[in-house]
Amino acid sequence: MPDRMKKVNSLIQKIVGEIVQNEITSDKVHAFFYTVTKVTTSADLHYSSVYISVLGDQDKAHEGFAILCKQLKIIQRIFATKIRLKFTPKLHLEFDDSALYASRIENIINKIHENDQ
């Protein structure tokens, strides 16, 4: 990936993270802790996939992600005012379950170590 695209993705990640944490006023959104883990932007800068991780167990995480998805239009509008690119990418939110997966693996490893002792 070219350095320019890495910088664009990093900028989008930072801006969307700040919007979710500071600009969204919904109390339902603030009941969860969100992390923007990764952004991939198309080469023509028209679309960006924003990967969101939500703290909590699987059901709570999916619930929090669904609540955030309902705020996408607001996030997109605020995002458009904060970024200066030739095109403002259309944001698409993706659920990132890598933290849940890592937690599950860690629990399995801990259980194996407990059984060994």
Secondary structure, DSSP 4 states (H G I P E B T S, - for coil): --HHHHHHHHHHHHHHHHIIIII---TTGGGS-EEEEEEEE-TTSSEEEEEEEE-SSHHHHHHHHHHHHTTHHHHHHHHHHH--SSS-PEEEEEE--HHHHHHHHHHHHHHHHHHH-
